[in-house]
């Protein structure tokens, strides 16, 4: 029986690439998303999230988790609304904590677990990302806390910080004709934008049983953008 990996927001983009890589690695991906062919649920709703988690866990424990689901809601600090902030934090942060809490009993029983939070390079700063960057920084911080609290159970918790990855979500927040977007592309050290498979490769490493000595870290998958002098 293949070990299962829960991936939130795994119907498209980075999540779909991670699900595909999980199949290649011999796991069974379990996707919860509002769209796609997996377990359908609106993860912005805590009650519907709980129902979906009960559904997937009714088939047995899941010891690997990728907290991938997220939204952006770009706006300046003057224009960012409280409603947008609450929406972003509910989906990006609350959902992640809720998933960990649901899977944790099974992980502790197995004395093994892998938690991967999908953060973002924007935690280092980017204009028009008050709600989004704040939520992603929260995912990094929570991974560090979970690493400390759960390490004794054989559970690791890490974050991935993707840079400019060509997904519909990224293109929505970074119009190709924008001068800021063009500056981002020019500043990538490897000379190209990232692909979802680049992030899936990093997730594969962190989900592996052999990665048990890596915890509480953020792995930037950004083509060198974090060491670039150009603004994000």
Buried (B, 14 or more C-beta within 10 A) or exposed (E): EEBBBBBBBBBBBBBBBBBBBBEEBEBBBBBBBBEBEBBBBEBBBEEBBBEBBEEBBEEEBBBBBBBBBBBBBBBEEEEBEEEBBEBBBBBBBBBBBBBBEBBBEBBBEBEBBBBBBBBBBBBBEBEBBBBBBBBBBBBBBBBBEBBEEBBEBBBBBBBBBBBBBBBEBBBEBBEEEEEEBEEBBEBBEEEEBBBBBBBBBBBBBBBEEEBEEBBBBBBBBBBEBBEBEEEB
